[in-house]
Structures are given as C-alpha cells and as structure tokens.
Amino acid sequence: MDYLDRSITRGLELTYYLFTTTLSKSVTCMFYVRVAAWERRCNFRYISRLGMG
C-alpha cells in the first residue's frame, strides 16, 4: 500500500509539474507575441535590426 501511495504521489507531482510548465510556457509565449506585435507597430526598424543580428 505504501508503494502504491508513493507512485500515486509521484504521478500527481509529475502531472502538476508538466501542467505548470506548459502553462507558464504558453503564458510566456503569449506575452512575447503581444510584446513583439506592439514593438512591430511602434519600432519596426529596431526589431528588424534585432532579428538580423
């Protein structure tokens, strides 16, 4: 029973870890897309120079 409890806990921890990392990655991606769109509107030349070099 103890082994089963440990494996369930491990599974929950792994699920939680994957969920939080995926969530933070998607939030970060959305944030970067928003910032990139805003910067492209405001300062296109700077972004193109940044992308090239």
Contacts in CASP RR format, 6 or more apart in sequence:
PFRMAT RR
TARGET T0000
AUTHOR 0000-0000-0000
METHOD contacts of the structure
MODEL  1
MDYLDRSITRGLELTYYLFTTTLSKSVTCMFYVRVAAWERRCNFRYISRL
GMG
36 47 0 8 1.000
39 46 0 8 1.000
39 47 0 8 1.000
40 47 0 8 1.000
END
